[in-house]
Amino acid sequence: MIEFKNVSKRYEGGFEALHNVNMQLGEGEMAFLTGHSGAGKSTLLKIISLIEKPTRGQALLNRINLKTVSKHRVPYIRRNIGIIFQNHQLLFDRSIFDNVSLPLIIQGFRYQEIAKRTRAALDKVGLLHKEKVMPITLSGGEQQRVGIARAVVHKPMLLLADEPTGNLDPVLSREIMQIFIDFHQVGVSVLVASHDLSLIDELKKPVLTLNAGQITHNDLQPIAAYE
């Protein structure tokens, strides 16, 4: 599914966000990505989701070299990825239904299929009864659930989440993490970046730890395998 082979990312100005990162997330696996603020977690997720490209090394998604993907192919590869952000990035002038259905509209699905998939996604996150309301009327936890529904409505093989519980209380954080576990249990690969070490410890899933752009702990794939 995901393979990083000696991946480094250097931004303009010389800052190296990632340095010789080696990791592998297999199909259907779930893992947490941890590390201090600025450790490189968001950069790693951005490379997987084709928002950034590595400076050196190979970043592979389903054996596709992400560094060499042309711009016109990016949207097609992203159809296999669901992305959840900490700040939801919802459209507040549109209903919950319209927010969740947007990826399907962009991909050109027929309305009947859009309606079916959108309502199924909202049902999975417990918000089917609020499909007609506006995002501003929802709590922070509910808004995050809408973001998750939008990320999974096109049935991706891979879910990426960047600090999805950063603004939520412990109870809501557990509820959101349980949704990710539920998707993992039906075969979706899941990688979640989080600072919530106590919650991660409770969930007993593999952990990748970044420190200053380098992986210092890896439960998934020994770093030595690529050396």
N, C-alpha and C positions, 0 to 999 in steps of 0.2 A: 504493500500500500504506500507507505512513506519510507524513503531511505535518504539519509544525509551522509555523504561521504566526504569528510574533510571540508565541510562547508564553512566559508568565512564571508562576512558581509562588512564592507567598509563604506561608510557614508562620505559625502563630500565634506572636506575639512579634516579628514583623516581619522575620524572616530570609528573604531572597529567594534561593531555591536556583537558579532559572532566570530569565533576563532576556532577553526579546525573542529567543527562539531560533527560527531558521528552518532547516529541514532537510527532506529528502525521501529516503526509501528506497523504491525501486521494487520491484515484484513480482519475486521471484527474485533480488534483489540481496543481497550480503553486505557488511557494513562493521564496522569496529571503532570503539568509543567510548572515547576516552582522556581523561586529565586527572588533576590532582592529587586527593588525597583531599579530599572535600568540594566538588569542582568542580561537582557536579550530575548525575553519571552515573546514580546510582541513582534519583534523582528523575525523570529523563527516562524511564527504563525503567518506573518505577511509573506514570507517566501513560499510557504506551502500553498497559500491562497493566491499567489501570483500578483500580489500587490507590490512586492519587491523581488529583485533577482539577486542570487548570490554573486559575490565578487569572485570567489574562487570555490573550487570543489563542485560536486554533483549533488543536486537536490532532485530526487525522483519521486513522482507520484504515479503509481501504477506503471512503473518503468518508463514514464515520460520524463525527459530531462527538462525541468522547468526553466533552466537558464536559456534554453534555445527555443522556447515556445514563441511563435510570432504573435503579434498583437491581435490579429483576427481570430486566432485559435483560443485565446484566453477565455472568452465567454463560454465556449463549448466545454472546456475543461472544468470551469467553475460550476457547471451544471451538476457535477458529481460532489460538490462541496457545499455544506451549510455553514454559515458563519454567524456567530452570536457575539455581540459587543456588550461592553459594560453599560453603555449609555443608551441602549435599545435602538437608537437611530430610527424611530418611528416617524411616520408622516402624520402630523397632528391635525391636518385639515381633511383627513380621510378616516373612514370607519375602520374598526378592527378587521372586518372582513376584507376590505379593500387593501389594507396593509399586508395581510397575510397572502392574499391572492396575487400580489404584484409580480413575484417571480414567474408565475404561470402565465400571466398576461404577456410579459416580456418574451417568453418562449413560444407564444402563439397557440396556447391550448384553446380548445373550444370551451364555450361558457359552461356547458353541462359538466365537463371534466373539471374545470376550475372550481365550480361550486362544490362538487363532490370532494375534491382533494382539500380545499380550504376548510370545509366543515369538519373533515376527518382530522386535520391537523389541529384545529381549535379544540376538538373533542379530546385529543390526546393530552392537551395541556390544561384541560378543565375550564375552557372559556367559550364553549359553543353558545352558551346562553347570552353572551355579550357581543355577538358578532356585529350588531348594528350600532353599538355605542362608539364614541370617539375616545382616542387614547387618553386625553386629558382627564377623563373621568375615572381612570383606573389607578390602582395603587402601584408603587414601584415594582412589587413582585409580579403583579398582573401584567404590567408593561413588559417585563422581562419574559414572561410566558408568551406574550404575543411575538416577541422577537424570536423565540425558539420555534414557535409554530411557523413563522415565515421562513426560518432557516431549513425546516424539514419538509415543507409543503411539496417540494419537487422531488422528494424521496432520494436524498443524497446518500452516497456510500460512506461519506466522511463528514463528521461534525467537528468544527473548530470553535472554541469558546475562549474569549479573552477577558478574564476577570468577570465572569457573568454574575457573580454574587457580591461584587465589591461594594455595592451600595445597599445591600440587604441585611436584615437582622438574621441571627442564627437560625430561627425557625424557617424563615423563607429561604435561606441559603440551602438548608437540607432538602426542602421541597424541590428547588431548582435542580440540585445535584441528583435527586432521585429520578427526575425526568431524563437526565443524561444516561443514567444507569439503565432505565427502561429501554431507551433506544439501543444502547449497547447490547442488551440482552436479546434483541431481535436482529443482531448482526451488523449494526452500524458501527464503524470505527469512530472513536471519540478521543479528542485531545483537548484538555481543558487547562488553561493557564490560570493559576490561582495563588493568592497569598495565604489562604485559609488553611494553615497546616493542621490545625486540630480537626477540622472537618475531613481533610484528606486522610488523616490517620484513621479516622472512624471507618472510612469507606473501603480500606484495604485493597486499593488498586495500585498498579505500578506507578512509580514516580521518576521523572527526569528533573534534575536540579541543575540550574544554570548559575554560574558565578562569574561575573565580568566577561560574559560571552562564551564561556566554556562549560561543557557539561561535567559536573563534579560527582554526580550520582546518577546511575542509570539502571533501572530494574528491568528494562526491556531487552536491550541488546548490548553486550559488552563492547566497550570502546575498542578494545584490543582486536576485535574481529576485523576492523578495517585498517589496522596498522601493518 
